[in-house]
């Protein structure tokens, strides 16, 4: 590193990794919900509130509940970091907004 000339990129730059963006994490979490429960689940970005509301349609036995999804969010090591910016909604997407 000390041999790096001023203005040249550091050789350790290749080892640095950018943190995942919130949008990618939320979309991956929604994909996980779809795969886990085999139900329609969606997210959108609410710009004015700076939130990602997650909605979906429950299954025939009303699962997953909001608590089930909150538990999955809390136990997801990546998505839980963004839990403050995720809003769990439903009642069928609050009648699709």
ZIZI-V720999 format. One line per field, one symbol per residue. ss: DSSP state (~ for helix, > for strand, _ for the rest). psi: psi as a letter, one per 30 degrees, with the letter a starting at -180 (. if undefined). Layout:
ss=???
psi=???
//
This chain:
ss=__________~~~~~______~~~~~~~~~~~~~~~~___>>>>>>____>>>>>>_________~~~~~~~~~~___~~~~~~~>>>__~~~~~~_
psi=effklkfkkkffeffkkkkkkeeeeeeeeeeeeeeefhlkklllkjeefhljkkllkllfghlkleeeeeeeeefjfefffgefgkjkabhhhhhh.
//
